[in-house]
Amino acid sequence: MSTTTFEAVADLLNTKFDVPRENIQLQAELQSLGLDSLMLMEFVFAVEDKFAVRIPEENLDPRQAHLTLADLCRAVDGCQAPGATLAAAA
């Protein structure tokens, strides 16, 4: 997982979703960040827009129990990898 990806995701959480920096850790579960289910979906959409990728819900459902920021960052990096089969945003 790229530290650049994590830093960009952390910045997005802090600036757009008002999550305190001290709560933003790699192993933090998405549901522990104080975002309700709608905000979690908005957060994932914002991450997809930032990185110009689309993550199929079967690969990453933000409502899934125990899903961490590290999991999200790995999914983003997987979408950006050369030869990735997941569709990039137009």
NUFIMAR-178293 format. One record per residue (C-alpha): residue number from 1; residue in three letters; x, y, z. Coordinates in nm, 2 decimals. Example, Ala and Ser with C-alpha at 12.3 -4.5 7.8 and 13.67 -1.06 7.14 Angstrom:
2
<pt seq="1" type="ALA" px="1.23" py="-0.45" pz="0.78"/>
<pt seq="2" type="SER" px="1.37" py="-0.11" pz="0.71"/>
This chain:
90
<pt seq="1" type="MET" px="0.00" py="0.00" pz="0.00"/>
<pt seq="2" type="SER" px="0.13" py="0.34" pz="-0.10"/>
<pt seq="3" type="THR" px="0.19" py="0.60" pz="0.18"/>
<pt seq="4" type="THR" px="0.10" py="0.87" pz="-0.07"/>
<pt seq="5" type="THR" px="-0.25" py="0.71" pz="-0.11"/>
<pt seq="6" type="PHE" px="-0.29" py="0.70" pz="0.27"/>
<pt seq="7" type="GLU" px="-0.18" py="1.06" pz="0.31"/>
<pt seq="8" type="ALA" px="-0.43" py="1.17" pz="0.04"/>
<pt seq="9" type="VAL" px="-0.71" py="0.97" pz="0.20"/>
<pt seq="10" type="ALA" px="-0.62" py="1.11" pz="0.54"/>
<pt seq="11" type="ASP" px="-0.62" py="1.47" pz="0.41"/>
<pt seq="12" type="LEU" px="-0.96" py="1.41" pz="0.25"/>
<pt seq="13" type="LEU" px="-1.10" py="1.27" pz="0.58"/>
<pt seq="14" type="ASN" px="-0.97" py="1.56" pz="0.78"/>
<pt seq="15" type="THR" px="-1.06" py="1.85" pz="0.54"/>
<pt seq="16" type="LYS" px="-1.39" py="1.74" pz="0.39"/>
<pt seq="17" type="PHE" px="-1.53" py="1.51" pz="0.66"/>
<pt seq="18" type="ASP" px="-1.39" py="1.69" pz="0.97"/>
<pt seq="19" type="VAL" px="-1.23" py="1.37" pz="1.11"/>
<pt seq="20" type="PRO" px="-0.96" py="1.47" pz="1.36"/>
<pt seq="21" type="ARG" px="-0.61" py="1.38" pz="1.24"/>
<pt seq="22" type="GLU" px="-0.54" py="1.18" pz="1.56"/>
<pt seq="23" type="ASN" px="-0.83" py="0.94" pz="1.47"/>
<pt seq="24" type="ILE" px="-0.69" py="0.88" pz="1.12"/>
<pt seq="25" type="GLN" px="-0.47" py="0.57" pz="1.15"/>
<pt seq="26" type="LEU" px="-0.41" py="0.29" pz="0.90"/>
<pt seq="27" type="GLN" px="-0.58" py="0.03" pz="1.11"/>
<pt seq="28" type="ALA" px="-0.88" py="0.25" pz="1.20"/>
<pt seq="29" type="GLU" px="-1.20" py="0.09" pz="1.10"/>
<pt seq="30" type="LEU" px="-1.41" py="0.31" pz="0.87"/>
<pt seq="31" type="GLN" px="-1.71" py="0.27" pz="1.10"/>
<pt seq="32" type="SER" px="-1.51" py="0.40" pz="1.39"/>
<pt seq="33" type="LEU" px="-1.44" py="0.74" pz="1.23"/>
<pt seq="34" type="GLY" px="-1.77" py="0.90" pz="1.33"/>
<pt seq="35" type="LEU" px="-1.92" py="0.89" pz="0.99"/>
<pt seq="36" type="ASP" px="-2.28" py="0.76" pz="0.95"/>
<pt seq="37" type="SER" px="-2.36" py="0.51" pz="0.67"/>
<pt seq="38" type="LEU" px="-2.44" py="0.79" pz="0.42"/>
<pt seq="39" type="MET" px="-2.12" py="0.98" pz="0.50"/>
<pt seq="40" type="LEU" px="-1.92" py="0.66" pz="0.46"/>
<pt seq="41" type="MET" px="-2.06" py="0.62" pz="0.11"/>
<pt seq="42" type="GLU" px="-1.99" py="0.98" pz="0.03"/>
<pt seq="43" type="PHE" px="-1.64" py="0.94" pz="0.16"/>
<pt seq="44" type="VAL" px="-1.57" py="0.64" pz="-0.07"/>
<pt seq="45" type="PHE" px="-1.71" py="0.83" pz="-0.36"/>
<pt seq="46" type="ALA" px="-1.48" py="1.12" pz="-0.28"/>
<pt seq="47" type="VAL" px="-1.18" py="0.89" pz="-0.27"/>
<pt seq="48" type="GLU" px="-1.28" py="0.74" pz="-0.60"/>
<pt seq="49" type="ASP" px="-1.31" py="1.09" pz="-0.75"/>
<pt seq="50" type="LYS" px="-0.98" py="1.20" pz="-0.61"/>
<pt seq="51" type="PHE" px="-0.80" py="0.90" pz="-0.76"/>
<pt seq="52" type="ALA" px="-1.01" py="0.88" pz="-1.07"/>
<pt seq="53" type="VAL" px="-1.10" py="0.52" pz="-1.01"/>
<pt seq="54" type="ARG" px="-1.42" py="0.32" pz="-0.95"/>
<pt seq="55" type="ILE" px="-1.41" py="0.04" pz="-0.69"/>
<pt seq="56" type="PRO" px="-1.68" py="-0.22" pz="-0.74"/>
<pt seq="57" type="GLU" px="-1.89" py="-0.27" pz="-0.43"/>
<pt seq="58" type="GLU" px="-1.81" py="-0.64" pz="-0.43"/>
<pt seq="59" type="ASN" px="-1.44" py="-0.55" pz="-0.38"/>
<pt seq="60" type="LEU" px="-1.50" py="-0.29" pz="-0.12"/>
<pt seq="61" type="ASP" px="-1.83" py="-0.22" pz="0.06"/>
<pt seq="62" type="PRO" px="-1.77" py="0.06" pz="0.32"/>
<pt seq="63" type="ARG" px="-2.06" py="-0.08" pz="0.53"/>
<pt seq="64" type="GLN" px="-1.86" py="-0.40" pz="0.57"/>
<pt seq="65" type="ALA" px="-1.77" py="-0.47" pz="0.93"/>
<pt seq="66" type="HIS" px="-1.40" py="-0.43" pz="1.02"/>
<pt seq="67" type="LEU" px="-1.30" py="-0.25" pz="0.70"/>
<pt seq="68" type="THR" px="-1.00" py="-0.04" pz="0.77"/>
<pt seq="69" type="LEU" px="-0.84" py="0.26" pz="0.60"/>
<pt seq="70" type="ALA" px="-0.56" py="0.03" pz="0.50"/>
<pt seq="71" type="ASP" px="-0.81" py="-0.19" pz="0.32"/>
<pt seq="72" type="LEU" px="-0.95" py="0.11" pz="0.13"/>
<pt seq="73" type="CYS" px="-0.60" py="0.23" pz="0.04"/>
<pt seq="74" type="ARG" px="-0.51" py="-0.11" pz="-0.09"/>
<pt seq="75" type="ALA" px="-0.83" py="-0.12" pz="-0.30"/>
<pt seq="76" type="VAL" px="-0.74" py="0.22" pz="-0.45"/>
<pt seq="77" type="ASP" px="-0.38" py="0.12" pz="-0.52"/>
<pt seq="78" type="GLY" px="-0.51" py="-0.20" pz="-0.69"/>
<pt seq="79" type="CYS" px="-0.73" py="0.01" pz="-0.92"/>
<pt seq="80" type="GLN" px="-0.43" py="0.22" pz="-1.02"/>
<pt seq="81" type="ALA" px="-0.19" py="-0.08" pz="-1.07"/>
<pt seq="82" type="PRO" px="-0.07" py="-0.14" pz="-1.43"/>
<pt seq="83" type="GLY" px="-0.30" py="-0.40" pz="-1.59"/>
<pt seq="84" type="ALA" px="-0.56" py="-0.36" pz="-1.32"/>
<pt seq="85" type="THR" px="-0.89" py="-0.51" pz="-1.42"/>
<pt seq="86" type="LEU" px="-1.10" py="-0.26" pz="-1.24"/>
<pt seq="87" type="ALA" px="-1.24" py="0.02" pz="-1.45"/>
<pt seq="88" type="ALA" px="-1.08" py="0.37" pz="-1.42"/>
<pt seq="89" type="ALA" px="-1.32" py="0.66" pz="-1.42"/>
<pt seq="90" type="ALA" px="-1.37" py="0.85" pz="-1.74"/>
